[in-house]
Amino acid sequence: MDYLRSVTQSVLGSPQPGHQPTGAETVERLIDRVQSSTLLEDRRDGCRALKAMSRKYRVLVGAHGMDTLTQVLETDRSDHEIVNYSLETLVNITSPEEYPEEMEDEGTTPAGHASVVGEQFTEIFTKRQENIELLVNLLDEFDFKVRYPAVKLLTNLLKNRPKDLQEVILIIPSGVSKLMDLLSDSREVIRNDTLLLLTQLTKSNTNLQKIVAFENGYDHMFEIIEGEGYSDGGVVVEDCLILMLNLLRNNPSNQTFFKEGSYIQQLTSFFSLPLDSRDGWSAQKVTNIHYMLQLVQTLVAPQNPAQVVTSCQKVMNQCGLLQALTGLLMASGVPVDILTDTITTVSDMIRGSQPNQEFFASMMAPSSPPRPAIVVLLMSMVNEKQPFILRCAVLYCFQCFLYRNQTGQAQIIQTLLPQTADANSVTAGQLLCSGLFSLDPVSNWFAAVALSHSLVDNATQKENMLRVQLATSVGSAAVSLLQQCTSILQARSKVLTRFGILMLLSTWLAHCPLAVQTFLAIPTAVPYLTTHVSANEHDELEMVCQGLCAFLLGLCVQFNDGSGSNFSRESLKQLVSDRIGAENFGDKLSNISRTEVYSKAAKSPQLAAKQPSDLVFDHEFCRLFKSLEVSCVRAVTPQLMVGNTAEVCPAEVTKYKDIIRDQDAEITRLRDLLRDIQREIEEVRSDKEQLSSKVQQLHDENTVLKAQQGIAVKSTASSVEANIVENQKESSGESIEELAQQVALLQQQLAEVTHARDYYYYEVYKKEAELTSL
């Protein structure tokens, strides 16, 4: 306060005796001083005083002085000191943070509303595009007192009004280029704040992401990361990785450029350092490696275009990145969260890639004796003492290993067959069976889902697994795996266990008549399913379980070839009709797709479970259910029998039939006309969409060229192009509107004719019934 008082007194002079100026009066006099003073020193002192007051009286300074401060940036640009004061003042009044000096008197902002005030001042400042251009041009000044506050001010503006700033910076000539040049600034504080600025700038804007990438953005960030020491670096490495994630996520163009620019090879350096030291895992290092793994996942995520994923997977194998990550996966002393992320990353790297899957299958863990990496991972999955998220990651890795990998599926099933079992070693099949028969419901679910992935789209292995025999206890006769699964389903009361077994059985029986006949031969199988489907349950999980039982029963009908003597297709259909009811069966089956957990599981192959209670459906099962739900309903629902009616042809019935025939002809004519008009509408809409797409493409290319080369497109050409596009859009819009009116009229006529026809049908049936009764 003493400093503020001394500054204002030096600028405005001492106050009159007995009068203490208010904050508003002081701000007003300082602004008037900056506007009216002819001496640069006086204006500079006024700006310095405004800066000193801008935290406590931010609303007053912003409301009355923003235009004045902006004018100072234009007129006094050569004086770096006054420019610094103006920029720092603008930084204070646009800050989204709340200052402790702010008070609730004299019209200042109430506490807690700082972000709203900062956003309001940002909106005022950004209304004039010239203000943003002025800030970007100030970045050319090398003086720290100008460049650094200009970066901070742009960062504030982006935080408060990101979309507005993104649109303006896109059309400023060389705007992004000037920002990218700051990454080469020798002063680390400017470079580091520019990273944060670019992170804000590229959020959810594909065009800006492309420009930053093509402006050597990857080169700048890799250079910074290397200089900081890769994973051993500080928070700057984290900021670089976050920015790269912004550029690559949901941007196939940048992903392709990243791959073609040989940047994937540089990722190997992240993981080539010794990572198995227990003393080397600082909190920042864990964070850095976490973001490094996310970067790799972004390139091979299943949601990306298939050609991008395939090409990236190939390069990752060739450059040794896959080998480096599997080495990290098998290293000792790795934190659980990093190990979990590594397993998930490796999973995406091998998913659907046969060479990568073969490499992973050959990977041996450094244990004594050496074991395949798959076996070591499955040990963790069926061990209930391991962290839940780690077990989920292992299951996803196993699923990705078997995805479109019939060779891998055969290898897993072979470990279950007796002639290939080795008593001296632990196999994947033995571990899956141990998890299936465990008392832990989570292990049951994991093992059942893992086994089901060994059978996906593989009829040969479904039949081979029917040969698997198990010894349930010493001295007892061996039973088949299918029979044992059925026994578990009937004996266990845990709903999670039943979910897993039912999904395994559904995958097993689908498209495999031999498995269906074997299942139907089990005496208690069909009674169990019919009893559960016909039960009246209101618990959500139990209703889902009923739906799974109904689906399994539907598969038994659909894929029943009649080769067995227990249940034929017709007898099963009759059983469903008598015990359950066709309508009730359809309702129970539809309960599955109505649940939120089904929708979540169907979206992504990766498990999104955070706790055991989130485990319900598997992604591949959702795909199977979606493809067979309708056909199961059709297979199970009995066809309605239509009885023979008496052959009666009275004159009145004939009259109604003639009317109906005429109405049908009219409906056919109207439908043909409606189809022609709808086709014409689609053609007009298609032409409009193609035109809009072409204009948008030209606009994007123009924007990128302007940003890269700094060449402004002439306004005359832009206006001509805009007029042409607007005229074409108007004409297309008028055509569509006229056609839409015709369609509405025809639809109304069609509805009226259809209603009349239905009425005549009713009269015909009524007359026929009366004549029949006579």
ABEGO torsion letter per residue (X at the ends): XAAAAAAAAAAAEBBBBGBBBBAAAAAAAAAAAAAABABAAAAAAAAAAAAAAAAABAAAAAAAAAAAAAAAAAAAAABAAAAAAAAAAAAAAABABBBAABBABGGBBBBGAAAAAAAAAAAAAAABAAAAAAAAAAAABABAAAAAAAAAAAAAAAAABAAAAAAAAAABBGAAAAAAAAAABABAAAAAAAAAAAAAAABGBAAAAAAAAAAGAAAAAAAAAAAAGEAABBAAAAAAAAAAAAAABGBAAAAAAAAAAGAAAAAAAAAABBAABAAABBAAAAAAAAAAAAAAAAAABAABBAAAAAAAAAAAAAAGAAAAAAAAAABBGBBAAAAAAAAAAAAAAABGBAAAAAAAAABBBBBOBBBBAAAAAAAAAABAABBAAAAAAAAAAAAAAABGBAAAAAAAAAAABAAABBAABBBAAAAAAAAAABABAAAAAAAAAAAAAAABGBAAAAAAAAABBBBABBGBBBBBAAAAAAAAAAABABAAAAAAAAAAAAAAABGBAAAAAAAAABAAAAAAAAAAAABBBABAAAAAAAAAAAAAAAAAAAABAGABAABBAAAAAAAAAAAAEAAAAAAAAAAAAABAAAAAAAABABBABABAAABABBAAAAAAAAAAAAAAAAAABBBBBBBBBBBBBBAAAAAAAAAAAAAAAAAAAAAAAAAAAAAAAAAAAAAAAAAAAAAAAAAAAAAAAAAAAGBBBBAAAAAAAAAAAAAAAAAAAAAAAAAAAAAAAAAAAAAAAAAAAAAAAAAAAAAAAAAAAX
